[in-house]
Amino acid sequence: MKGVDIFIEVRDARIPFSSSNHALDSIIKDKGPASRIIVFNKADLANHNMQTRLTQYFKLQNQPILFTMANGKVPDVRHPSNITNMALDILKRKAQATPPSLPSSSISLPPPTPAKRYVTTQKVSTMMVVGVPNVGKSAIINFIRLSSGKGKSAKSG
């Protein structure tokens, strides 16, 4: 899990706490709440008052959340494209954070020279989509793939 930059935890908006992945809390506790985006899918089927209360609850915890409906209906504020936009914003903020300085007693080594074949100017970021069964993980993944110009996932699961 060390190589993952952002965890996308997909939950069912109708049962927001029952559909949470409690094991994820202990896995990413060192990365902080900004390393996880909680996506409440199927928001069109959920209680609007509950969505308001959840928004307030997670805002107090400084936890990014989104409500989506990845079912192919007309795009609105709950459109899954907001997931990628929020993830990019989080990654930009992380990149702007200053790295910790090394102690003065540390030995300075020259940077390793990468093989020319793998030299790239782009930073690759890794997102992991997690969640309990039947919350819409595949729908979210397929939507992200389709919005990036790729096709649907070749293999489900």
N, C-alpha and C positions, 0 to 999 in steps of 0.2 A: 504493500500500500504506500510505500515511500515515494514511488514514482508518480503518484496521482496528484494532480494540482487541485482539482475540484471534484467533489462528490455531488452527484445529482441524486437526491433521495426522492423517489416518486412515492407519493401516498395517495390514497383514495380520499377525495375531498368530503365524501359522505361519512367516512369513519376516520377522521384525521389522526387520532391517537392510537386506535386499534391497528391501523395499517402502517405504523412506524416500525423502523428497523432498529431495535434497541441495541443490537450488537455494534451498530455503526458508531454510537456515542463513544464507546471505549476505544474504538479503532482510530478515530480522528480527533480525539481530545487534545492532542498536542498541536494540531494544525489550526485550531480556533474555529469559531462559528462561521467566519467568512469563507472557509474552505468547503462549506456545504451549502447547497441551495436545496431547500425543501420545495418540491413541486407537488402541489395538490391538484391531481388530475381529476377529470370528470366533474369540474366545478359547475357545469351547467345543471347537474343533477343534485347539487348540494344546497343546503340551507344558506341563504344569503346572510342572515344574522350571525350564523356560526362563522362564516368567512370574515366578517367584520371583527368578531372577537378573537379569532385566530391571528389576524393581522396585528391587532393591538398586542396580543400576548407575545408573539415572536419579535415584534419591534422592540419591546422592552428587553429582550434577550440579545438584541443586535444580530438576529438570525435572518438572513435573506430568505424570503419565501415568494412563491408565485402560484397563482391559480390558473390552471389551463384546462382546455378541453381539446384533446388531440383526437377528435373523432371525425374530422373532415367537414365540420360545419363552417359557416361564414366566419372569417377571422374577426375578432374583436380584441378587447384589452386582455382577454385570457388566451390569446394565441400563443402556441408553443415557441414561436420565434423569439419571444421575450426571454426564454431560457438561455439561448446563445448570446443575446445582448447582455444579460446580467452576468453571465460567465466571463465574457470579454471585459466588462467593466471591472470585475474582481481581479482578473489577471493583470489588467493595466495598473490597478492600485498596488498589487503585489510587486510588480516590476519597478514601480517608482519608489518603493520603500528602500531605504538605504541598507546595504548589507552590513552585518556586524563587523567591526574592525578587528583585525588580528592583534594579539598582544605583541609588544615590541620585541619580546624575546624569541618569537617564532622565526624559523628559518625560511627565507624567501627562496623558492625554487622557480625556475623558468616554467612557463606554461607548456603543457604537452602539445606536440604538433600532431593534429589529426591527419588521418589519411586523406589525400585529396579527393577521393571518391565520396567521402561523407561530409565534406565541407558545405555548410549551408548558412545562409544569413537569417533564416527564419527560426524562431523559437517554437519548438513543438510543445504543446500543452496537452495534458492527458485529463480527460473527464471520465469518471466511472459512474454509470447509471445503476443504482441499486434500489431495491424495494422488495416487499413481500409479493407473493404471486397475485396476479389479476388486478394490479393497480394501474396498468397501462404503460409499463416500461418499454415494451416493443413499439407501441404507438409513438411514444416520445422519441425513441431512437430513430425510427423510420422517418418521422417528421424532420428531425435534425438532418438526417442524410439527404432527404429530398430537397430541403431548403439550401443545402450546400452544393447541389448539382449532382449528387451521387444518386444511385438507385435505392430501392428498398433493400433491407438486409436480406442477404442470400439465404441465411439460415436462421430459423427462429430459435429462441431459447438462449 
